[in-house]
């Protein structure tokens, strides 16, 4: 079809339109019919279907659409797919179905590769599901290395340690920490970074200063109320993601607590929300767009390599994180 | 393949795995092979390819991934696609290419229907492009009715008039307005609603109170600086979308202007950002998820109707908007 299009000086779509009897301009139809005759082209439905079925189709499972991380992830995946000419089949996780059913549906629906963000990659790890799916799969932003899955991630523990060290360096001694959802490995590894930084500076880990959230904005509201109601409230709070950090800033405004003079706030991800609140958030930048691009590119390479009958060796690719310092953090005030 | 799967009591994917020599559990392979023999099934590559090519594949073009409206749109489209079992081919607009080239690419890449959000539907209207593409297409959130395209939208002018009336009802007399990008029809129709409300209340339209933004957060920062630098600044500002309204709140915080006591702020869209800033935004709720669902459902119906050789009549579906009153608006202060 592309040869006919080139010969006729029209788009392959016009060729398809003529072949399928759809409306086109008279001179386009003439040019296509002449090219079909010149090249002795025999339209073949099967070949056309196979050609349109051949592109790389990457399935991506997501959830929590209100989450700023998820919008960043979607945008990153869409960008990378556009750049590499891959198709994305994006599916939202449905609570009433099993992960296994959803992933099999995606593969049966045409996905020939999968990107599985946390926490789904973590849930699938160790279950044998990946082997049964039998398509190349890359885990994205898993909270730790996964023994049976290739992944693209940042070193969450090191990043959280760096951010905590930064807050300690500003002079904070009572630093609150809002953990992530329990089904996310980051709830463990980011907390571990916080714990290590305190340890390195001989600061006591006060269990009252560590509260659980579930990565949603709303859970951040409750966690903040809990921390600010302590008899000795923290002078800084580090949340496991930006949505919860935005909630901390919101509660501070409501209680007339000045950020950062009276309370420093730090997040994690550098998702768009971090710039749109005031003061803008100090946060750990995870380069989600780049990371998704690496995942997409890896999958295209794997699919393009015919020698992949054997199970692939798993590899973990580390993306560089960085601390982004904005207006939400400063030295503790003297109040 | 589905008959074989049913007969064998396994998933169609397992049948595909056996046929294609991929690894499956021994008893799965046995069951599939027995079913293939029982049913005298002849794997046919073409039929398989056609089957996988047959699903509804809706192309969706978007841009400005940092925009809260766009993330809401993506999430809505993904939700609706999941619910209806349609596939989405999502493509980001690339500045260096023409709209025509991108849309033809999407159709050639397998999209058999298109959803075109503003401003792309508006740019395509009247150019004949839609007819040449020759796939069912629905415009989403166009700023007005489009003569040559079916669309799903809210009545932007009526909504903006209602919001302006609400602000007037609170007692505001100097109400600033931040317009959208010039290539969006909403820049005209939402402004028209603002103008009409002032007219109905015999309030003068002060041209100094109307500034141009481009719907981005950053453009909202500049627009706000301009309005707040007036000798007689407004007591309320109504922005054409939530991202720009969030920027107004941000500038107010920075200048130590209390929202809403000293400045009321209203947005448009009710995108997730409107809840995550403090104070939360009073805004016009556009039910993007429902609207995208209507667009997806309409396209599936059109595709499922074989009697669509004739050009379809265009129709405009109006979704109900509503005013969402949150903390960013109040009666003007006495300062």
Interface residues (C-beta under 8 A of the other chain):
Chain A: X11 X12 X13 X16 X17 X22 X23 X24 X25 X45 X46 X49 X50 X52 X53 X55 X62 X65 X66 X68 X71 X74 X75 X78 X79 X81 X82 X87 X88 X89 X90 X91 X92 X94 X104 X107 X108 X109 X110 X131 X132 X134 X217 X243 X246 X247 X249 X250 X253 X254 X272 X273 X275 X276 X277 X278 X279 X280
Chain B: X11 X12 X13 X16 X17 X22 X23 X24 X25 X45 X46 X49 X50 X52 X53 X55 X62 X65 X66 X68 X71 X74 X75 X78 X79 X81 X82 X87 X88 X89 X90 X91 X92 X94 X104 X107 X108 X109 X110 X131 X132 X133 X134 X217 X243 X246 X247 X249 X250 X253 X254 X272 X273 X275 X276 X277 X278 X279 X280
